[in-house]
Amino acid sequence: MDDVTRLLLVDDDEGIRTLMGAFLRKHGYEVDAAGSTAEMRERLAQSRYDLIVLDLMMPGEDGLSALRRLGEGRRAPPVIMLSAVGTDVDRIVGLEMGAEDYLAKPCNPRELLARIRTVLRRAERAADDGPAVDDAAPGLRFAGWRLDVAGHLLFDPDGAPVGLSDGEFRLLRAFAEHPRRVLTRDQLLNYARGLDAEQYDRAIDVQVSRLRRRLGASRADGDLIRTVRNEGYMFTPVVTKA
């Protein structure tokens, strides 16, 4: 089996694609490049990638729209977003859309390399850790939803699959395994394991915001994830084994 880590670099600037690609190849990665989000999708349809470096500002469909569409699929590769704008708003929006990390352009190639290594290590740890629940009970149910722990899938009350990033899945699983308890951000970071506290102070808040949008306001019984002021969050529904 091929052990080479494959990256996809998506940027409409040919110079950046050339320079960054050469730098990352020199550090042992196999790198493909795409000049548009349409070309990115073609590449993804043809090959497997371990990580995508995605520029925010591109002609035609921009990086955020492409990121949103990636999040609708199953098991999309982790994404590091690049942006020449570099504001906090852009960073938060990118993270909420599903990016694992964010860098302002122009960025130091060594910093990008460090971020890539961090995200890949996090993904590898999550894969190695495996499911925390018993194989005899590979799923959890709450408020009509079903979390397939073994299959790494979430199904809504109508039985339709809901796409989750690795970070979203780990956090939802942490909530579902510790329901109806107030959990601090530090506890959630520890339970989810893949979310590095050192990466962003607001990592948990961003992931919770994503999950709330995925789950929606739980119709009859209010928000499934309740904010407890000055303490953390509580997963409110009763959880049973599927």
Residue pairs with C-beta under 8 A, 6 or more apart in sequence:
4 29
4 30
5 28
5 29
5 30
5 50
5 51
5 120
6 29
6 30
6 31
6 32
6 47
6 48
6 49
6 50
7 24
7 29
7 30
7 31
7 32
7 49
7 50
7 51
7 52
7 53
7 116
8 31
8 32
8 33
8 34
8 40
8 43
8 44
8 49
8 51
8 52
8 53
8 77
9 17
9 20
9 21
9 24
9 31
9 32
9 33
9 34
9 53
10 33
10 34
10 35
10 36
10 37
10 39
10 40
10 52
10 53
10 54
10 55
10 58
10 63
10 66
11 17
11 20
11 33
11 35
11 53
11 55
11 58
11 82
12 35
12 36
12 55
12 58
12 59
13 55
14 35
16 55
17 33
17 35
18 33
19 109
20 31
20 53
20 109
20 112
21 31
21 33
23 109
23 113
24 31
24 109
24 112
24 113
24 116
25 31
27 113
29 116
32 43
32 47
32 49
34 40
34 42
34 43
36 58
36 59
36 60
36 61
37 58
37 60
37 61
37 62
37 63
37 65
37 66
38 60
38 61
40 52
40 54
40 66
41 66
43 49
49 77
50 77
50 78
50 120
50 123
51 77
51 78
51 79
51 80
51 116
51 119
51 120
51 123
52 70
52 77
52 78
52 79
52 80
53 79
53 80
53 82
53 112
53 116
54 63
54 66
54 67
54 79
54 80
54 81
54 82
54 99
55 63
55 81
55 82
55 83
55 105
56 62
56 63
56 64
56 81
56 82
56 83
56 84
56 85
56 90
56 94
57 63
57 83
57 84
57 85
63 81
63 82
63 83
63 94
64 93
64 94
64 97
67 79
67 81
67 94
67 97
67 98
67 99
68 97
68 98
70 76
70 79
70 98
71 97
71 98
71 163
71 165
72 163
73 163
74 153
74 161
74 163
75 152
76 98
76 163
76 165
78 100
78 119
78 120
78 122
78 123
78 165
78 166
79 98
79 99
79 100
80 99
80 100
80 101
80 102
80 103
80 112
80 115
80 116
80 119
81 94
81 99
81 101
81 102
81 103
82 102
82 103
82 104
82 105
82 107
83 90
83 91
83 94
83 102
83 103
83 104
83 105
84 104
84 105
84 106
85 104
86 104
86 105
90 102
91 102
92 202
92 206
94 102
95 102
95 200
95 203
95 206
96 206
96 209
96 210
96 213
98 165
98 168
98 210
100 119
100 122
100 165
100 167
101 115
101 118
101 119
101 199
103 111
103 112
103 115
118 196
118 199
122 194
122 195
122 196
123 166
123 194
125 193
125 194
126 166
126 170
126 193
126 194
129 193
131 138
131 149
131 150
132 149
132 173
132 177
133 140
133 149
133 177
133 241
135 150
137 241
137 242
138 148
138 149
138 150
138 151
138 242
139 146
139 147
139 148
139 149
139 150
139 241
139 242
140 146
140 147
140 149
140 173
140 176
140 177
140 239
140 240
140 241
140 242
141 147
141 239
141 240
141 241
141 242
142 176
142 179
142 224
142 235
142 237
142 238
142 239
142 240
143 157
143 218
143 221
143 224
143 237
144 156
144 157
145 154
145 155
145 156
145 157
145 215
146 154
146 155
146 242
147 153
147 154
147 155
147 172
147 173
147 176
147 242
148 154
148 155
148 242
149 173
152 169
153 161
154 161
154 162
154 164
154 169
154 172
154 214
155 161
155 162
156 162
162 214
164 172
164 214
165 210
166 194
167 192
167 194
167 195
167 207
167 210
168 207
168 210
168 211
168 214
170 192
170 193
170 194
170 195
171 188
171 192
171 195
171 204
171 207
171 208
171 211
172 211
173 192
174 183
174 188
174 191
174 192
175 183
175 188
175 211
175 225
175 233
175 235
176 235
176 239
177 191
177 239
178 187
178 191
178 235
179 235
179 236
179 237
179 238
179 239
180 234
180 235
180 236
180 237
180 238
181 234
181 235
182 228
182 231
182 232
182 233
182 234
183 191
183 232
183 233
183 234
183 235
184 231
184 232
185 204
185 205
185 232
186 197
187 232
188 195
188 204
188 232
188 233
189 195
189 196
189 197
189 203
189 204
192 207
195 203
195 204
195 207
196 203
197 203
200 206
204 233
208 225
208 233
211 225
212 223
212 224
212 225
215 224
215 225
217 223
218 224
218 237
221 236
221 237
222 236
223 236
224 235
224 236
224 237
225 233
225 234
225 235
225 236
226 233
226 234
226 235
226 236
227 233
228 234
